Amino acid sequence: MAPPVQEQWFILAGIANVVKDKKAKRTFPPGADVSVAYAEPPRASVLTVPYRVSSPPSLCSYPYVAAADSSGLILLCATEPEGTNSWVTYHLCDARTGEDTCLRGHGRAMGCHGNNLGLMVRGGSRVVVAELQPAGDGTGGALLLSYTVGQYRWVEKELAYSPPLHREWRGDGVISHAGMLWWVDLSYGLLSCDPSADTPELLHVPLPSVGDPLPVLSANGGAHRCVRVSGGMLRFVQIHGSPDAPVVSTWALVESSGNWNPERHVALADVWADESYLDIMLPGSVPALALLHPEDPDKVFFFLGSCIFAVDLRQKKVVEFSNFAMPDSPNEFLMRSSHFVHVWQYDPSSTRSESLLRCLRQEKESSLAAIMPVSRKTAKILKRFRYDSIREQQFLVTMPPPLQVGHRRGHGQAT
């Protein structure tokens, strides 16, 4: 029997490339608002947007890809563009047509880096964007804000945790799987619900307990943990043990029971000693997790410096290796990890529902009509304020790190 045909997929960089509007006009296809540079894995595919969509990265903010769907839609959490009075805007970028649609009318404070922002596409045409805003202490429930394309409004629902949480929830990304959205906190667990349900339930699934985590700065607390969909199941990967004898372990979630089944337990020393690792001439250092192959859960990708490599955990050997060129966070304390890449299962040559395209274009027209005009004087003030803020942030980057770096918490948390 012939092996099943694998769906085309890309590694989409989590930070968008930002170019000036004039350069975008020269290099983008005619009429396109955004553009995607595709590259075969394990190299990076990169979303590029102009200044009119997002400001360029600065120390405290950067345009972040929150999700990417097989329909070709990319959910972008953009920083404040010139001429508006909002620090953050949410955009649906259509890789197929190059069109950008800003989702307006959000009446709540918006997250800086999209850590609790998810995207779900159902039936080929129903597009839902959902954001979870947990209560301050993480124990009093959460506010779910959902936006269905074509309905032109955000819907708010108060949700309770089941079972109740006992500490603050820290967002590390959102996964769309099996008709549900799964909010991830790599230090605590998963929260899942169907954002389209009339009375959605927010179910908590704890992560496996691992007693020997590796030390890491809190800003990169997820560099050694990762949750992804692979082989049709949610899977959890952790690098743990000691810095001298690290181990990679994997688990698969049995959704019917909420239990995690252990799968692989591989000492990195076995990989370092293999000829395949010696051939790529990387040091025997603890890497950061990047992603899991979407079809083969035994193939795990890692970052080490500017390189990415894949290890087959069954064979304990390197099976793919490449340099990885992507936009980096301007914050030098944030290392490359799975927070900054997405597995994007998408075929640019595939067909798509005409109803989805029509709905997106109607949404874009509605969004453009809703923009309030800004006077030239106000635009100049906003522009000066933004550039002064960027210069101040760039100055802070050059300052020596604080003594208590290990106690810092950042929204752009590496995973």
N, C-alpha and C positions, 0 to 999 in steps of 0.2 A: 504494500500500500504506500502511495506517495505521501510524504509529509505534508501537513496542512500549510497553506500559503500564509506567510506571516504578513500582518498589516504593516504598511509603511509607517515609520515613526522617525521623529527628530528629537534632539536634545535642545530645547528652547531656552536661551539665556533668560534669567529672571530679571535682569536689569536691561531696560531698553536703551538703545543708542539714540542720542538726541542731536539733530543737526539744525543749522539755521534754515529759515524758510526758503531763502534763495537757493541754497544747495539742494533742498528737497525738491524744489520745482524743476531743477536741472536734471536730477538723477532718478526721481520717482517716475513711474509710468504716468501718462497724461491723466489728470483728474484724480490721482491717488492722494489720500491724506497720509497713509502710512505704507511701509514696505517691509517685507521679510526677506532676509538673505538666508537661503536654505543651504545646509551642509549635511553630508552624510555622517551619521554617528560613527565614531564618538566625538566628532567635532561639533562646534556650537552653531546653531541657527540663531539669528539675532533679529529682533524687531527694531526698526528704526522709525522714529517719529520726529516731526519738526517742532520748532519752538512754540508754534501756535497750539500744539497739543499738550506739551509739557515743558517745564523748565529743565535745564540740564542738571545733572546730579550735583549736590552739595553735601557738606558733612552730615547734616541731619536729615536729608531727604533725597530721594532718587526715584525716578519712574520705575515702578515695580510691576512685573507681570504676575498677577495673582492666580491666573488659571488659563488653560488653553484647551479647546475642545476639538473633537474630530470633525466637526462641521466647518472648521477653519476660523472660528471666532477666538479671539484672544482678549481676555479681560485685563485691562491695564489700570493700575492705580497711579495716576499722574500727579506730579507736583504742580503747584499753582502756575498756570500760564498767564502771560502778560495780558492785561486788560480785564481781569476778573478780580473779584474780591474773595475768592475761595482758595484756601491753601492746598486742598486736595480735590481732584475730580476723578470720577470713575468713567472709563471708556470701554466700549466694545469695538475692537479693531478687527476688521474683516480681512484676513490674509488673502482671500480669493479675489476680492474686488479692490482692496486697498482703501476702503472707506472707513471712516472713524465716526462713531456715534457717542456723544457724551450723554450720560444718564443724569439728568438734572432733577431738581426738586427734593433732594435729600435734606430732610429738616433736622438732622442730628449731627453731632460731632463725628468726623470721619477719620478712620484709622490712617496712620501715616504710611504704612507699608503693606497694606492689604493682607495682614496675617490672619484675619477672620473673615475674608471676602471670598465667596465661592461662585462658581458658574455651573449651571445645569442646562442641557439642551435635551428636550424630550420630543419624541415623535417627529424629529427632523425639522420642526418649526417652532416649538414652544421654548422660548429662551427665558431662563430665570436667573437673576443675580441676587444673591442673598448675603447679608452681613449679620454676624452675631456680635452683639455688644453686651458682654457679661457685666453683672453688677460689680461695684467696686471691690467688694471683698470676695467675689467669686462664689458665694454661698446663697445669695438671695435671688437666684434665677438670672435670666438674660432677656434682652430685647432682640427679637429677630426682625430685621428689615429686609423685605423682599421686593424685587422689581421685576415684573413680567413684561417683556418687550411687547408693545402694542397696547398696553393698558395705561401707560403714561403717568404712573404714580408709584410711590413707595408705600407698601403696606406694612404696618407695625403690629407685631404680636408679642405679648408677654409669655415667656416660657419658663417652666420650672425644670430643674434637673431631676432625673430619675436614674439611680438613686441620688439623694442630695450630695453636693460636693462639700468638702471640708477645708478648702483652701482656694486662693485666687487662681483663676484660669488665665493662662498665658498662651496666646495664639501663636502657632507655628505653621499655619497654612491650612488649606481646605481641599479635600479630595471629593470628587464626584464618582460615586460607585453604587451600582445596584439600585438605581432610582432614589438614592439618598445623598445628602451632603454630609461629609465627615470632617468635623473640626478637630484639629490635631494640637495637642499640648504634649510635646515630647518628654516633659518631666512628669506627666500625670496620666494622660490617656486620650481617649477619643470621645467626642460628642457627636451623635448622629440624629438627623431628622429629615423628614420630607418637607421642604419649605413651602410646597404648594398645598399641603393638607390644610383642611379647615381648622383642625385643632392638632397641630403638630406636637409630638412628644420629643423631648430632648434627652436621649438615652446616653448614659455614661458607660464607657467600656475602659477599664483600667488597662494599662500596658503591663507586660510581664515584669516581674520584679527581678532586677539584676543587682546583686549586692556589691559588685566591685567595679563601679564606674571609674573611668579615667579622669584625672583632673583637667579642667579646661576653663578658660575665662567665661564668665557668665554670658557675655555678649555672643559667644559661640557655643552656648550650652548644647546645641543640637548637632555639633560637628561629628559626634560619635553615635548619633541616633537618627533613624530615618523610618518613616512609614510611607509606603507606596503600594499601588496596585500592580501585581505581577502574577501572571498565570491565572487571571480571573479572580484572585483573592487579595484581600488586604494583608500585607506582610510588614513585619517589623524587623529591623536590623539594628544591631548594636555592636560597637567595638568596645570591649571592656577588658578587665584583667589589670595587669600592671604595665607601665610604659616599657619595661624590658621584655615582657611576655604578653603582648596583647592578643586578644581572641576576637574573632568575628562570629556572632551567633545570629540565627534567623528564626522567626516564628511566623506561622500563618493563622489568621483569625477564622475561627469557625463561627460564622455570624449567628447561626441558630442557637448556639449556647453562650456566645460571648467569651469563649475560651480561646487561648492561644496555644496552638500545637508547636512544640519545638521541632526544628528541621535540621539545621546545620550548626556545627560548632567547630570552627577551624582556627588553629593557631597561625597567626601571621608569619611566625618564624618559618613555618613549612613553605609558605609562599615565597618569602625572601630567599630561601635556600634553593628554590627551583631555578633551573637554567633559564626559563622564560623571563624571570624577574631580573636575573643577573644580566641578561642581554639588553634590557632597556636602561641599565646603568643608573637606576634610582637608588637613593640611600635606603637603608633598612630603618625607616622612620614611620611612626604611626601616621597614616593618611587620614583625610576627612572623607566621610561618606558623600557620594554624589547621587546615585540613583540605583534602582534595580532595572534590569531588562524587563520590558513589559510582558514578554511571553515566557522567558526562562528565569525563574526565581533563583536559580543557582548562579546566575551571572550578575555580580555586583560590581558597580563602577565606583572608583575612588578618585579623589583629587590629591595631588602632592605637588605643591608649588603651582606652576602654570601647566602641569601635565594632568591628563586623565587616563586611567587605565582600568580595564575590566579583568576581574578574576573569576574563573570558574571554580566555585567552592567544592565541587565534586573532585576535580582533578588537582586542585590546589596550585593552579598555574595561571599566568597572565595570558589572556587570549586576545586582548585589544589594547592599543596604546596610541596616544596622539598628544600633541600640544593642543591646548584649549584656549582659543582667543575669544574673549567675551568682555563686555564692559564691566569694570570692577567698581565696587562700592568705594566712594571717596573716603570712607571711614577705615583707617588702616587697622582698626581692631577687629573688623569683620573679615573672617577668612572665607575662602571659597568652600562651599558645602552644598548639600542638597536643597537648602533654602533658595539658592540662586540658580537652580536649573529645574526644568519641567520635562517630563516625558510627554511628548506630543504625538499622539497617534493620528496622523492626518495624511491624506493623499491629495495633493494639489490638483490632480487631474480628474478627480471624482466629480460626479454630478451632485447637485444639491436642490432641495425643495425650492420651487419658485415662490411659494408662500413665505418662506423664511426671508428670502431676498426682498420681497415686497414689504414685509413687516419691518425689516431693518431700515429700509429707505424711508418709510413713513415715520419711523421713530426718529431718524436723523432730521427730517424736515421739521418735526415737532420740536426737537431739541434746539435747532437753530432759531425757530420762531420765538422760543421762550427766553432767549438771551436778552437781558436788559441792556440798553445802550449805555455806554460809559463815556462821560465827557472827556475831552482831550486833557483837561487839567487833572481829572481824577486818574486817568491812565498814566500820566507822567509821574504822579505821586506814587502810585502802585509800583511802577517800574523802578523808581529810585529806591523805594523801600525794599523791593525784592533784591536788587543788586547789592545794596548795602548789607542785607542779611547774608547773601552769598559770600561777599568779601569777608564778613565777620566769621562765618563758618570756616572759610578757607584759612583764615588766620589761626583759628583754634586747632585745625589739623596739624599745624606746625608746632604747637605747644607740646612740651613733654607730657607723657601720660600721667594721670593722677596716681598717687600711691596706692589707692584702694581700687585698682582696676578690676579686681576679681569681684567687686560688689556692684559693678555697673550693670544696668539692664538696658538693652536696646530693642527697639521695635523691629529692626532689621536683623532678627536673630537667625544665626546660621543653623541649618538643620542637616 
